[in-house]
Amino acid sequence: MTSEGQPVSGARVALTLETAVEPIVRETDENGNYAFGALSAGRYTISVTAFGFAPHTAEMTFAGGEERTLDFSLTPLPRSTVTGSVREMGGNPVATATVTVLDTPIAPVVTNEAGTFEIPGVPAGVSYLFSARAQGFGEERVEAFVDPEGETVVDFVIGPVYLETFEAGPGAWSHEPTHRRDTDEWHWSRTRNHTDGGEGAFAFSGPGGSFYSNDADGVLRSPSLTIGEGARLSFWQWIDAEFDDGGTAAKRSPTHEGSFAYDGGIVEISTDGGEHWEQIEPDGGYPYEIAEESDNPLGVGTPCFSGRFDWHRVSFDLSAYRGAVILRFRFASDAQGRAKGWYIDDVEVTHITTDPEPLPGCGVVAGSRTLPLALFLFFPLAFLRFRRLPG
């Protein structure tokens, strides 16, 4: 309840046993009530968070077989107004851009003709992730602390976006074995798709969505893209790859906090036309690591995507790179065990400074869509007339 005695609905109550990794979570009902079932004896940390209120944390020791009632009085946070602007990379204001305070019930606002915005009534003393989007531009996110006593200004610089939905087929994307004798199973597929109303995606799998092969190692390459300051990569992925989520592999490296994989995929970048490649890390890191007993060509300990997950979006910070780059998605499997593979769709790169080279069917920057190009070749005809000169 609030400090005035009013119930707080939708508050998150998390109870964590001292020896546990994951908390038990409940949400308060319309009357502000919550309840946990039978609990093991031990020492617990209980934390309560609710939008617009200061978080509350307490410690408790539970003997087991007893009932315990814990009531919390939450203090409302002071409110503040957040202002800011959305501009192009060249400095021009962007009108009608949508600015959102992510993961909050605060209504999005739209920038005016001067590219500025104002969000009143934001609970202060807390950090938020702000997002700006506009037609023809990529999303830009900024984390900012809302000052309860001073002015909070959040400015965005957004750039043109390259978006490839693969609805027109492979386009300018190519695939090949990582090394000459490797097995490459990348292909354009209609088996799974993320794009609304679409039907195509790139897949590393067997024919018709069947299991990929053992001892496979192939790469999917983007066309060359020229990126500016603050560029980001995002894409949607569906994955089903062989992994160990707590078996013998998990015991081999107690320092690794994630799970272990036998097969998996990574994302790499090249700044020299594909001569050399560097693995890049997604926001929050890769969730898996190649297990010690695996002979996967990615190498033991390599962070990777793996496991079984439905479509979800992942993002990468490319701000360390400028100029022409090529991206590639590499999937590799070991000698045993197979699954349904890795699907990639709706690839987006923000802060494009030069359109990708227009090749047949490739994706180009055009608003927020990828448009297929047709390549027309015109052959002019030269008509020559000869006549004999006298003499």
Rosetta blueprint (number, residue, H / E / L):
1 M L
2 T E
3 S L
4 E L
5 G L
6 Q L
7 P L
8 V L
9 S L
10 G L
11 A L
12 R E
13 V E
14 A E
15 L E
16 T E
17 L E
18 E L
19 T L
20 A L
21 V L
22 E L
23 P L
24 I E
25 V E
26 R E
27 E E
28 T L
29 D L
30 E L
31 N L
32 G L
33 N L
34 Y L
35 A L
36 F L
37 G L
38 A L
39 L L
40 S L
41 A L
42 G E
43 R E
44 Y E
45 T E
46 I E
47 S E
48 V E
49 T E
50 A L
51 F L
52 G L
53 F E
54 A L
55 P L
56 H E
57 T E
58 A E
59 E E
60 M E
61 T E
62 F E
63 A L
64 G L
65 G L
66 E L
67 E L
68 R L
69 T L
70 L L
71 D L
72 F L
73 S L
74 L E
75 T L
76 P E
77 L L
78 P L
79 R E
80 S E
81 T E
82 V E
83 T E
84 G E
85 S E
86 V E
87 R E
88 E E
89 M L
90 G L
91 G L
92 N L
93 P E
94 V L
95 A L
96 T L
97 A L
98 T E
99 V E
100 T E
101 V E
102 L L
103 D L
104 T L
105 P L
106 I L
107 A L
108 P L
109 V E
110 V E
111 T L
112 N L
113 E L
114 A L
115 G L
116 T E
117 F E
118 E E
119 I E
120 P E
121 G E
122 V E
123 P E
124 A L
125 G L
126 V L
127 S E
128 Y E
129 L E
130 F E
131 S E
132 A E
133 R E
134 A L
135 Q L
136 G L
137 F E
138 G L
139 E L
140 E E
141 R E
142 V E
143 E E
144 A E
145 F E
146 V L
147 D L
148 P L
149 E L
150 G L
151 E L
152 T E
153 V E
154 V E
155 D E
156 F E
157 V E
158 I E
159 G L
160 P E
161 V L
162 Y E
163 L E
164 E E
165 T L
166 F L
167 E L
168 A L
169 G L
170 P L
171 G L
172 A L
173 W L
174 S E
175 H E
176 E E
177 P E
178 T L
179 H L
180 R L
181 R L
182 D L
183 T E
184 D L
185 E L
186 W E
187 H E
188 W E
189 S E
190 R L
191 T L
192 R L
193 N L
194 H L
195 T L
196 D L
197 G L
198 G L
199 E L
200 G L
201 A E
202 F E
203 A E
204 F E
205 S L
206 G L
207 P H
208 G H
209 G H
210 S L
211 F L
212 Y L
213 S L
214 N L
215 D L
216 A E
217 D E
218 G E
219 V E
220 L E
221 R E
222 S L
223 P L
224 S L
225 L E
226 T E
227 I E
228 G L
229 E L
230 G L
231 A L
232 R E
233 L E
234 S E
235 F E
236 W E
237 Q E
238 W E
239 I E
240 D E
241 A E
242 E L
243 F E
244 D E
245 D L
246 G L
247 G L
248 T H
249 A H
250 A H
251 K H
252 R L
253 S L
254 P L
255 T L
256 H L
257 E L
258 G L
259 S E
260 F E
261 A E
262 Y L
263 D L
264 G E
265 G E
266 I E
267 V E
268 E E
269 I E
270 S E
271 T L
272 D L
273 G L
274 G L
275 E L
276 H L
277 W L
278 E E
279 Q E
280 I L
281 E L
282 P E
283 D L
284 G L
285 G L
286 Y L
287 P L
288 Y E
289 E E
290 I E
291 A L
292 E L
293 E L
294 S L
295 D L
296 N L
297 P L
298 L L
299 G L
300 V L
301 G L
302 T L
303 P E
304 C E
305 F E
306 S L
307 G E
308 R E
309 F E
310 D E
311 W E
312 H E
313 R E
314 V E
315 S E
316 F E
317 D E
318 L L
319 S L
320 A L
321 Y L
322 R L
323 G E
324 A E
325 V E
326 I E
327 L E
328 R E
329 F E
330 R E
331 F E
332 A E
333 S L
334 D L
335 A L
336 Q L
337 G L
338 R L
339 A L
340 K L
341 G E
342 W E
343 Y E
344 I E
345 D E
346 D E
347 V E
348 E E
349 V E
350 T L
351 H L
352 I E
353 T E
354 T E
355 D L
356 P L
357 E L
358 P L
359 L L
360 P L
361 G L
362 C L
363 G L
364 V L
365 V E
366 A E
367 G L
368 S L
369 R E
370 T E
371 L L
372 P L
373 L L
374 A L
375 L L
376 F L
377 L L
378 F L
379 F L
380 P L
381 L L
382 A L
383 F L
384 L L
385 R L
386 F L
387 R L
388 R L
389 L L
390 P L
391 G L
